[in-house]
Amino acid sequence: QIVGLGTPADAIIGPPGTRSLLLPGAAGTAAAFLHGSEFAHLHPDGSLHLCLPPDLAYDALVKGWALAHPLAGVRLSAGLVLVRAPRNGAERETVTAVVAAARRYAAAETAKIN
């Protein structure tokens, strides 16, 4: 469970049991969000889909922390990645940092519009 990084809600998209992480009041660019104010969602297996700025998405991919979504840059945000479920405390810290980066990106993109 990722606490304090977003407002949890039932996800609109994803497998049954998927939970969204929302940035309340967000109205940013589509590049930073999966849907509406959802900047990430957590699957029942502990993996997450989230949007990162392109440079951080590239870094996460190269370091093996994330996998590119097959539609990233085609129909969805170029920074949309899948982060695997953490298997231990060190990986949990990394995943939490990646989710925090996605939240900062969503907040920064929202601030540009407001």
Secondary structure, 3 states (H helix, E strand, C coil): CCCCCCEEEECCCCCCCCEEEECCCCCCCHHHCCECCEEEEECCCCCEEEECCHHHHHHHHHCCCEEECCCECCCECCCEEEECCCCCHHHHHHHHHHHHHHHHHHHHHHHHHC
